[in-house]
């Protein structure tokens, strides 16, 4: 078996950072990774009667992004709204937009000279259309956003707060003009509308609103991460510098590495980085306060990240106390039959951390059911139930090909009092079940995470960094022995971004991480014996784990040693065509 131990070089992302972080940055650098949005926005600016829906995410600084986006379109010339008459003398006055500056004797009703605006919050009808200001002698039109700007960005959620305003906007786009009042001639619509909201809202509107579907055919969906295989690290440095300028701070070269690590951690990938502008602006603002300086170095960023964790990790601290006070029983040394340490993730909404969990299994004679106590007690979710069914399929694939299994098994998360969901514990549950059937102990110094398919392949799971660090922190508090470690899916290696303390312990040989691809690798690590390979008769060698499992299953089926021997000779005679 190939070594499954991971070297420390794979435990965190590696970057090629520029020597200086003060390279020239422009607002357009905030559009890093947004090629889809830029291309669609340029298309909208050149098409007639087609408006845009900008699908963003929670971490977007909309004002900063919009200011950068509008620079990508060809700057339109100023337009002037003037009143003209038709050729008939008695015809009504009509309004029209023109690019040329009218003669002095022709009054200009409105000037469309601003590139863009962004409307949010409490939006009024007058904010969009404008209003008439009456004086003692006359009335003057005060233009709204539609008459002053070439591109009008509107927050979808704010628009939805007033249903009548939504209907009004859809009607204006459909008609191509709008009225200030019944007395004034209609004003032609001469700008492009960009609605800003979530991708889910766009899908909903496409289905439910016919007018929206007709007038907003263009979708610009923002990316929330950037791929470093497509963009160099220097481009991300420029992205960070734009945010730093917005917070009136300057980044020293030493500050880049912790910012890159933090960014990678947000997206859980070594080759991708987060584009969540608000989180970084907030972090840089906090670092400025903690350091008392406008120039931030690595120490300033580290201090801000440390304080960020301190403000949100109270649940993790209380959880650790329960383990330290032995209120929760979870051994990290020795070996036990039918007991294994699994890894879970607790998400409190604003903070995520890992917590080990003890899984136990017991078996007895029965009709072949593998019972999920979590599911029966209504504490297990649907995905967890699916994982248990896949576990059962693995068991029957290996040992139930020729005859039904005469055992019942019970598997449970011990001392769990809240709902458990996800299939990331299916590997641990399978190993625990094998131990219970074979009556062979599992070493407790290793914790396991991983999802299984029906063929025993170990698949990726979520929260791998939090899970590893959760078990490491427990072992560190109890004292690292050099035997402790975690078994994880090899498919998750690209997501590793572990804390320096974990990497340091691994470098010293005090902690270990095994990356595996198949469940047989896990049982061999946990039970310190070969899993076993079936022969052509689907039998396993007696000195393997699966051989022990097979022997126990035969006993549960009521076969004694003589029966086993007779079955062997019966198979031999059948192969020789004697019977």
C-alpha positions as CSV (number, residue, x, y, z in Angstrom):
1,X,0.0,0.0,0.0
2,X,1.3,3.4,-0.9
3,X,2.0,5.8,1.9
4,X,-1.0,8.0,2.6
5,X,0.8,10.6,4.8
6,X,0.7,14.1,3.5
7,X,3.8,16.3,3.5
8,X,3.6,19.7,5.1
9,X,4.0,21.4,1.7
10,X,0.4,20.2,0.8
11,X,-1.2,21.4,4.0
12,X,-1.5,25.1,3.0
13,X,-1.5,27.0,-0.3
14,X,1.8,28.3,-1.7
15,X,1.9,31.7,-3.4
16,X,4.4,33.6,-5.6
17,X,3.9,37.1,-4.2
18,X,5.4,40.3,-5.7
19,X,8.1,42.0,-3.7
20,X,6.1,45.2,-3.4
21,X,2.4,45.7,-2.8
22,X,2.2,49.3,-3.8
23,X,1.9,48.8,-7.5
24,X,-0.3,51.2,-9.4
25,X,-4.0,50.3,-8.9
26,X,-7.1,51.6,-10.6
27,X,-10.8,51.2,-9.8
28,X,-11.1,48.8,-12.8
29,X,-8.9,46.3,-10.9
30,X,-11.8,45.6,-8.7
31,X,-13.3,43.7,-11.7
32,X,-10.8,40.9,-11.3
33,X,-12.4,37.6,-12.4
34,X,-15.6,39.3,-13.6
35,X,-15.1,38.8,-17.3
36,X,-18.6,37.5,-17.7
37,X,-20.1,40.7,-16.1
38,X,-17.9,43.1,-18.1
39,X,-18.6,41.4,-21.5
40,X,-22.4,41.4,-20.8
41,X,-22.4,45.1,-19.6
42,X,-20.6,46.1,-22.8
43,X,-23.1,44.2,-24.9
44,X,-26.0,46.0,-23.1
45,X,-24.5,49.4,-23.7
46,X,-24.5,48.7,-27.5
47,X,-27.9,47.1,-27.9
48,X,-31.3,48.8,-28.1
49,X,-34.2,48.1,-25.7
50,X,-32.3,45.4,-23.8
51,X,-31.6,46.0,-20.2
52,X,-29.4,44.1,-17.7
53,X,-29.8,42.1,-14.5
54,X,-26.6,42.1,-12.4
55,X,-26.6,39.1,-10.1
56,X,-24.2,39.7,-7.2
57,X,-23.6,38.1,-3.8
58,X,-23.6,39.4,-0.2
59,X,-19.9,40.3,0.0
60,X,-20.1,42.8,-2.9
61,X,-19.5,46.5,-2.2
62,X,-22.0,47.6,-4.8
63,X,-21.0,51.3,-5.1
64,X,-17.4,50.4,-5.5
65,X,-18.2,47.7,-8.1
66,X,-20.6,49.9,-10.1
67,X,-18.1,52.7,-10.3
68,X,-15.6,50.3,-11.8
69,X,-18.0,48.6,-14.1
70,X,-19.3,51.8,-15.8
71,X,-15.7,52.6,-16.9
72,X,-15.8,49.6,-19.1
73,X,-18.4,51.0,-21.5
74,X,-17.6,53.6,-24.1
75,X,-18.3,56.9,-22.5
76,X,-21.6,58.1,-24.0
77,X,-21.9,61.7,-25.1
78,X,-24.1,64.2,-23.3
79,X,-27.8,64.3,-24.3
80,X,-30.1,67.2,-24.1
81,X,-33.9,67.1,-23.6
82,X,-35.6,69.8,-25.7
83,X,-39.2,70.6,-26.6
84,X,-40.1,70.7,-30.3
85,X,-43.3,71.0,-32.3
86,X,-44.5,68.9,-35.1
87,X,-44.8,70.5,-38.5
88,X,-48.4,71.4,-37.9
89,X,-48.6,74.7,-36.1
90,X,-51.4,73.6,-33.8
91,X,-49.7,70.4,-32.9
92,X,-48.8,69.6,-29.3
93,X,-45.3,70.1,-28.0
94,X,-43.2,67.0,-27.8
95,X,-39.9,66.2,-26.0
96,X,-37.0,64.6,-27.7
97,X,-33.3,63.8,-26.8
98,X,-30.5,65.1,-28.9
99,X,-26.7,64.9,-28.7
100,X,-26.0,68.3,-30.1
101,X,-26.2,71.3,-27.9
102,X,-29.4,73.3,-28.9
103,X,-29.3,77.0,-29.9
104,X,-29.5,79.5,-27.1
105,X,-33.1,80.4,-27.8
106,X,-34.1,76.7,-27.3
107,X,-34.6,75.8,-23.7
108,X,-32.9,72.7,-22.3
109,X,-35.3,70.8,-20.1
110,X,-32.8,68.2,-18.8
111,X,-29.2,67.3,-19.3
112,X,-28.2,63.6,-19.4
113,X,-24.5,64.1,-18.5
114,X,-24.0,61.8,-15.5
115,X,-22.6,58.4,-16.3
116,X,-24.5,56.4,-13.7
117,X,-26.2,56.3,-10.4
118,X,-27.3,53.7,-7.9
119,X,-30.7,53.8,-6.2
120,X,-31.3,51.9,-3.0
121,X,-33.1,52.1,0.2
122,X,-36.4,54.0,0.2
123,X,-36.9,54.8,-3.5
124,X,-39.6,57.3,-4.4
125,X,-41.4,57.9,-7.7
126,X,-39.7,61.3,-7.9
127,X,-36.3,59.7,-7.5
128,X,-36.9,57.9,-10.8
129,X,-38.9,60.3,-12.8
130,X,-38.2,63.7,-11.3
131,X,-40.9,66.3,-10.4
132,X,-42.3,69.7,-11.2
133,X,-41.2,72.6,-9.1
134,X,-43.9,75.3,-9.1
135,X,-43.1,79.0,-8.6
136,X,-45.3,82.0,-8.6
137,X,-44.8,82.5,-12.3
138,X,-44.1,79.1,-13.8
139,X,-43.3,75.4,-13.3
140,X,-39.8,73.9,-13.7
141,X,-39.0,70.3,-14.3
142,X,-36.4,68.9,-11.9
143,X,-35.1,65.7,-13.6
144,X,-34.9,62.3,-11.9
145,X,-32.4,59.5,-12.3
146,X,-33.9,58.4,-15.6
147,X,-33.3,61.8,-17.2
148,X,-29.8,62.6,-15.7
149,X,-27.9,59.3,-16.1
150,X,-26.9,57.1,-18.9
151,X,-26.9,54.0,-16.7
152,X,-29.3,53.7,-13.8
153,X,-28.5,50.9,-11.3
154,X,-31.4,50.0,-9.0
155,X,-31.4,47.6,-6.0
156,X,-34.0,45.0,-6.7
157,X,-34.9,44.5,-3.0
158,X,-35.6,48.2,-2.6
159,X,-37.7,48.3,-5.7
160,X,-39.8,45.3,-4.5
161,X,-40.6,47.1,-1.3
162,X,-43.0,49.2,-3.3
163,X,-44.9,47.1,-5.7
164,X,-46.4,50.1,-7.5
165,X,-43.0,51.4,-8.3
166,X,-42.0,48.0,-9.8
167,X,-45.1,48.0,-12.0
168,X,-44.3,51.6,-13.0
169,X,-40.8,50.8,-14.0
170,X,-41.9,47.8,-16.1
171,X,-44.5,50.0,-17.8
172,X,-42.0,52.7,-18.6
173,X,-39.6,50.3,-20.1
174,X,-42.4,48.7,-22.1
175,X,-43.8,52.1,-23.4
176,X,-40.4,53.7,-23.9
177,X,-41.5,56.9,-22.2
178,X,-42.8,58.2,-18.9
179,X,-45.0,61.1,-17.7
180,X,-44.4,63.5,-14.8
181,X,-48.1,64.4,-14.7
182,X,-51.1,64.3,-17.0
183,X,-50.5,67.8,-18.3
184,X,-46.8,67.4,-19.3
185,X,-45.8,65.7,-22.6
186,X,-44.3,62.2,-22.2
187,X,-40.5,62.1,-21.8
188,X,-38.7,59.4,-23.9
189,X,-36.7,56.9,-21.9
190,X,-33.1,57.4,-22.9
191,X,-31.1,55.3,-20.4
192,X,-30.2,51.7,-19.7
193,X,-31.6,50.1,-16.5
194,X,-29.5,47.7,-14.5
195,X,-31.3,45.8,-11.7
196,X,-29.0,44.5,-9.0
197,X,-30.1,41.4,-7.0
198,X,-29.5,37.7,-6.4
199,X,-29.3,35.1,-9.1
200,X,-32.2,33.3,-7.4
201,X,-34.4,36.5,-7.8
202,X,-33.5,36.6,-11.5
203,X,-34.7,33.0,-12.0
204,X,-37.9,33.7,-10.2
205,X,-38.6,36.8,-12.2
206,X,-37.9,35.1,-15.5
207,X,-40.6,32.6,-14.7
208,X,-43.2,34.8,-13.1
209,X,-43.0,38.2,-14.8
210,X,-43.6,38.4,-18.5
211,X,-42.5,42.0,-18.9
212,X,-39.3,41.3,-17.0
213,X,-38.6,38.3,-19.3
214,X,-39.1,40.5,-22.3
215,X,-37.0,43.6,-21.3
216,X,-34.2,42.0,-19.2
217,X,-32.7,39.3,-21.4
218,X,-29.2,40.0,-20.3
219,X,-27.8,38.4,-17.1
220,X,-24.4,39.3,-15.7
221,X,-23.6,36.9,-12.9
222,X,-20.7,37.9,-10.7
223,X,-18.1,35.5,-9.6
224,X,-17.4,35.3,-5.8
225,X,-13.9,33.8,-6.3
226,X,-10.9,34.1,-8.7
227,X,-8.9,31.1,-10.0
228,X,-5.2,31.6,-9.7
229,X,-4.6,29.3,-12.6
230,X,-6.3,31.9,-14.8
231,X,-5.0,35.1,-13.1
232,X,-1.6,35.9,-11.5
233,X,-1.2,36.7,-7.8
234,X,-0.2,40.2,-8.8
235,X,-3.7,40.9,-10.1
236,X,-5.1,39.9,-6.8
237,X,-2.7,42.3,-5.1
238,X,-4.0,45.1,-7.2
239,X,-7.6,44.0,-6.2
240,X,-6.5,44.2,-2.5
241,X,-4.9,47.6,-3.1
242,X,-8.2,49.1,-4.5
243,X,-9.9,48.0,-1.3
244,X,-7.1,49.3,0.8
245,X,-7.4,52.7,-0.9
246,X,-11.1,52.7,-0.1
247,X,-10.2,52.3,3.6
248,X,-7.4,54.8,3.4
249,X,-4.7,52.3,4.3
250,X,-1.6,51.1,2.6
251,X,-0.5,47.4,2.5
252,X,3.1,46.5,3.2
253,X,4.5,43.5,1.3
254,X,4.5,41.4,4.5
255,X,0.7,41.9,4.9
256,X,0.0,40.1,1.6
257,X,0.6,36.5,2.7
258,X,-1.8,36.5,5.7
259,X,-4.4,38.2,3.5
260,X,-4.0,35.5,0.8
261,X,-4.3,32.7,3.4
262,X,-7.4,34.3,4.8
263,X,-8.9,34.7,1.3
264,X,-8.1,31.1,0.4
265,X,-9.7,29.9,3.7
266,X,-12.9,31.8,2.8
267,X,-13.4,29.8,-0.4
268,X,-11.8,26.5,0.9
269,X,-9.4,26.1,-2.0
270,X,-5.6,26.4,-2.4
271,X,-5.8,27.8,-6.0
272,X,-8.8,30.1,-5.6
273,X,-9.2,33.4,-3.7
274,X,-12.3,35.2,-2.4
275,X,-13.7,38.3,-4.1
276,X,-15.8,39.2,-1.0
277,X,-15.1,43.0,-0.9
278,X,-17.0,43.8,2.2
279,X,-15.2,41.2,4.4
280,X,-11.8,42.5,3.3
281,X,-12.7,46.2,3.7
282,X,-14.0,45.5,7.2
283,X,-10.9,43.5,8.1
284,X,-8.5,46.2,6.8
285,X,-10.5,48.8,8.7
286,X,-10.2,46.8,11.9
287,X,-6.5,46.2,11.3
288,X,-6.0,50.0,11.0
289,X,-7.6,50.6,14.4
290,X,-5.7,47.8,16.2
291,X,-2.3,48.9,14.7
292,X,-3.0,52.6,15.1
293,X,-1.3,53.1,11.7
294,X,-2.4,53.6,8.1
295,X,0.3,51.3,6.8
296,X,-0.5,47.7,7.6
297,X,2.1,44.9,7.9
298,X,1.7,41.1,8.6
299,X,1.4,41.7,12.4
300,X,-1.5,44.1,11.9
301,X,-3.4,41.7,9.7
302,X,-2.7,38.8,12.1
303,X,-3.9,40.8,15.1
304,X,-7.1,41.7,13.3
305,X,-7.7,38.0,12.3
306,X,-7.0,36.9,15.9
307,X,-9.5,39.4,17.3
308,X,-12.0,38.5,14.6
309,X,-11.9,34.9,15.8
310,X,-12.0,36.0,19.4
311,X,-15.3,37.8,18.9
312,X,-17.1,34.9,17.3
313,X,-15.7,31.6,18.8
314,X,-17.5,31.5,22.2
315,X,-19.4,28.4,21.1
316,X,-16.1,26.7,20.3
317,X,-14.7,27.6,23.7
318,X,-17.7,26.2,25.5
319,X,-17.5,23.0,23.4
320,X,-13.9,22.6,24.3
321,X,-14.7,22.9,28.0
322,X,-17.1,20.0,27.7
323,X,-14.4,17.8,26.4
324,X,-11.8,19.0,28.9
325,X,-14.2,18.4,31.8
326,X,-15.0,14.9,30.5
327,X,-18.6,15.7,30.1
328,X,-18.2,14.3,26.6
329,X,-16.5,10.9,26.5
330,X,-14.1,10.8,23.6
331,X,-10.8,8.9,24.0
332,X,-7.8,9.8,21.9
333,X,-5.5,6.9,22.9
334,X,-5.8,3.1,23.2
335,X,-8.0,0.9,21.0
336,X,-11.6,-0.2,21.3
337,X,-14.0,-2.5,19.4
338,X,-16.9,-0.9,17.6
339,X,-16.0,2.7,18.5
340,X,-14.4,5.4,16.3
341,X,-13.7,9.1,16.3
342,X,-15.5,10.9,13.5
343,X,-15.3,14.6,12.7
344,X,-18.2,17.1,12.4
345,X,-18.5,20.8,11.6
346,X,-20.6,23.2,13.7
347,X,-21.9,26.2,11.9
348,X,-23.3,29.0,14.1
349,X,-24.1,31.3,11.2
350,X,-21.3,33.7,11.8
351,X,-18.6,31.2,12.8
352,X,-17.7,27.6,11.8
353,X,-15.5,25.2,13.8
354,X,-14.8,21.5,14.0
355,X,-15.8,19.1,16.7
356,X,-15.0,15.4,17.0
357,X,-17.8,13.0,17.7
358,X,-17.8,9.4,19.0
359,X,-19.5,6.8,16.9
360,X,-20.3,3.3,18.2
361,X,-21.7,0.2,16.6
362,X,-23.1,-3.1,17.9
363,X,-24.1,-6.2,16.0
364,X,-26.3,-9.2,16.8
365,X,-28.2,-11.9,15.0
366,X,-30.9,-10.6,12.7
367,X,-32.3,-10.2,9.3
368,X,-29.6,-8.0,7.7
369,X,-30.7,-4.5,8.8
370,X,-28.2,-1.8,9.5
371,X,-30.2,0.5,11.8
372,X,-29.4,4.2,11.9
373,X,-30.4,5.2,15.4
374,X,-30.1,8.9,14.5
375,X,-32.7,8.4,11.8
376,X,-35.0,6.4,14.0
377,X,-34.8,9.0,16.7
378,X,-35.5,11.7,14.1
379,X,-32.1,13.3,14.7
380,X,-30.7,12.4,11.4
381,X,-31.3,14.3,8.1
382,X,-32.0,13.0,4.7
383,X,-28.4,13.2,3.5
384,X,-27.2,11.3,6.5
385,X,-29.8,8.6,5.9
386,X,-28.5,8.4,2.3
387,X,-25.0,7.9,3.5
388,X,-26.2,5.0,5.8
389,X,-27.9,3.4,2.9
390,X,-24.7,3.6,0.8
391,X,-22.8,2.1,3.8
392,X,-25.3,-0.9,3.8
393,X,-24.8,-1.2,0.0
394,X,-21.0,-1.5,0.5
395,X,-21.5,-4.2,3.1
396,X,-23.8,-6.3,0.9
397,X,-21.6,-5.8,-2.1
398,X,-18.6,-7.4,-0.3
399,X,-20.3,-10.0,1.9
400,X,-23.8,-10.5,0.7
401,X,-23.4,-11.6,-2.9
402,X,-24.3,-15.2,-2.5
403,X,-26.5,-15.3,0.6
404,X,-28.4,-12.9,2.8
405,X,-26.6,-11.5,5.9
406,X,-27.9,-12.8,9.2
407,X,-27.0,-9.8,11.4
408,X,-28.6,-6.6,12.6
409,X,-26.4,-3.6,13.4
410,X,-27.0,-0.4,15.3
411,X,-24.9,2.7,14.6
412,X,-25.2,5.9,16.6
413,X,-23.5,9.2,17.3
414,X,-22.9,9.1,21.1
415,X,-23.9,12.1,23.2
416,X,-25.5,13.9,20.2
417,X,-28.6,15.9,21.1
418,X,-29.2,17.8,17.9
419,X,-29.9,17.0,14.3
420,X,-27.0,15.5,12.3
421,X,-27.0,15.7,8.5
422,X,-24.5,15.1,5.7
423,X,-22.8,11.9,4.5
424,X,-19.2,12.8,5.6
425,X,-19.4,10.3,8.5
426,X,-20.2,7.3,6.3
427,X,-16.6,6.2,6.1
428,X,-16.2,6.3,9.9
429,X,-19.5,4.5,10.3
430,X,-18.4,1.8,7.9
431,X,-15.1,1.3,9.7
432,X,-16.9,1.2,13.0
433,X,-19.3,-1.5,11.7
434,X,-16.4,-3.6,10.4
435,X,-14.7,-3.4,13.8
436,X,-17.9,-4.5,15.6
437,X,-18.5,-7.4,13.2
438,X,-14.9,-8.6,13.3
439,X,-14.6,-7.9,17.0
440,X,-11.2,-6.2,16.2
441,X,-10.3,-2.9,17.9
442,X,-9.9,0.5,16.3
443,X,-7.1,2.7,17.5
444,X,-8.6,5.8,19.0
445,X,-5.7,8.2,18.3
446,X,-7.0,8.6,14.7
447,X,-10.1,10.5,13.7
448,X,-11.9,9.9,10.3
449,X,-13.9,11.9,7.8
450,X,-15.0,11.0,4.4
451,X,-18.0,10.0,2.3
452,X,-18.4,6.7,0.5
453,X,-19.9,5.6,-2.8
454,X,-21.2,2.1,-3.3
455,X,-17.9,0.8,-4.6
456,X,-16.0,1.9,-1.5
457,X,-14.3,5.0,-3.0
458,X,-13.8,7.8,-0.5
459,X,-15.3,11.1,-1.7
460,X,-14.8,14.7,-0.8
461,X,-16.5,16.3,2.2
462,X,-17.0,19.9,3.4
463,X,-15.2,21.8,6.2
464,X,-12.0,19.7,6.0
465,X,-9.9,22.4,7.7
466,X,-12.2,23.0,10.6
467,X,-12.6,19.2,11.1
468,X,-8.8,18.6,11.2
469,X,-8.2,21.6,13.5
470,X,-11.0,20.6,15.8
471,X,-9.4,17.2,16.5
472,X,-5.9,18.6,16.6
473,X,-7.0,21.2,19.2
474,X,-8.4,18.5,21.4
475,X,-5.3,16.3,21.1
476,X,-3.0,19.3,21.8
477,X,-4.8,20.2,25.0
478,X,-4.4,16.6,26.1
479,X,-0.8,16.4,24.9
480,X,0.4,15.4,21.5
481,X,1.9,11.9,21.5
482,X,3.0,11.5,17.9
483,X,0.4,8.8,17.3
484,X,-2.6,11.1,16.7
485,X,-3.8,12.2,13.4
486,X,-6.7,12.4,10.9
487,X,-7.8,10.3,8.0
488,X,-9.3,12.4,5.2
489,X,-10.3,12.1,1.5
490,X,-7.5,12.6,-0.9
491,X,-10.0,14.6,-3.0
492,X,-9.9,17.3,-0.3
493,X,-6.2,18.0,-0.4
494,X,-6.6,21.1,-2.6
495,X,-8.8,22.6,0.1
496,X,-6.2,22.3,2.9
497,X,-5.3,25.6,4.5
498,X,-4.4,24.7,8.1
499,X,-3.4,26.8,11.0
500,X,0.4,27.3,11.4
501,X,0.3,25.4,14.7
502,X,-1.1,22.3,13.0
503,X,1.6,22.4,10.3
504,X,4.3,22.9,12.8
505,X,3.2,19.8,14.8
506,X,3.1,17.7,11.6
507,X,6.6,18.9,10.7
508,X,7.8,17.7,14.1
509,X,6.0,14.3,13.7
510,X,3.6,15.0,16.6
511,X,0.5,14.8,14.4
512,X,-0.3,13.1,11.1
513,X,-2.7,13.5,8.2
514,X,-3.5,10.6,5.9
515,X,-5.2,11.2,2.6
516,X,-6.9,8.1,1.2
517,X,-8.9,7.1,-1.9
518,X,-10.6,3.9,-0.8
519,X,-12.3,2.6,2.4
520,X,-9.9,-0.4,2.6
521,X,-7.0,2.1,3.2
522,X,-8.9,3.5,6.2
523,X,-9.6,0.1,7.8
524,X,-6.0,-0.9,7.4
525,X,-4.8,2.3,9.1
526,X,-7.4,2.1,11.9
527,X,-7.1,-1.6,12.7
528,X,-3.4,-2.1,11.8
529,X,-4.1,-5.2,9.6
530,X,-4.7,-5.8,5.9
531,X,-8.2,-5.4,4.7
532,X,-8.0,-8.5,2.5
533,X,-8.7,-9.3,-1.2
534,X,-11.4,-11.8,-2.1
535,X,-10.5,-14.8,-4.2
536,X,-12.5,-16.1,-7.1
537,X,-14.9,-17.8,-4.7
538,X,-15.4,-14.5,-2.9
539,X,-13.6,-15.7,0.2
540,X,-11.0,-13.8,2.2
541,X,-7.9,-15.0,3.9
542,X,-8.6,-15.7,7.6
543,X,-5.7,-13.4,8.8
544,X,-7.3,-10.3,7.2
545,X,-9.9,-8.0,8.5
546,X,-12.5,-9.0,5.9
547,X,-11.6,-12.6,6.7
548,X,-12.5,-12.0,10.3
549,X,-15.7,-10.3,9.3
550,X,-16.6,-13.2,7.0
551,X,-16.1,-15.7,9.8
552,X,-18.3,-13.8,12.2
553,X,-21.0,-13.5,9.5
554,X,-20.8,-17.3,9.0
555,X,-21.3,-17.8,12.7
556,X,-24.3,-15.5,12.8
557,X,-25.7,-17.5,9.9
558,X,-25.5,-20.6,12.1
559,X,-22.5,-22.2,10.3
560,X,-20.0,-24.0,12.6
561,X,-16.5,-25.0,11.7
562,X,-17.7,-28.4,10.3
563,X,-20.2,-26.6,8.0
564,X,-17.5,-24.2,6.8
565,X,-15.2,-27.2,6.0
566,X,-18.0,-29.1,4.2
567,X,-18.8,-26.0,2.2
568,X,-15.2,-25.7,1.2
569,X,-15.1,-29.3,-0.1
570,X,-18.5,-28.9,-1.8
571,X,-17.2,-25.9,-3.7
572,X,-14.0,-27.8,-4.6
573,X,-16.0,-30.8,-5.9
574,X,-18.3,-28.5,-7.9
575,X,-15.3,-26.9,-9.6
576,X,-14.0,-30.4,-10.5
577,X,-17.4,-31.2,-11.9
578,X,-17.8,-34.2,-9.6
579,X,-21.1,-32.9,-8.2
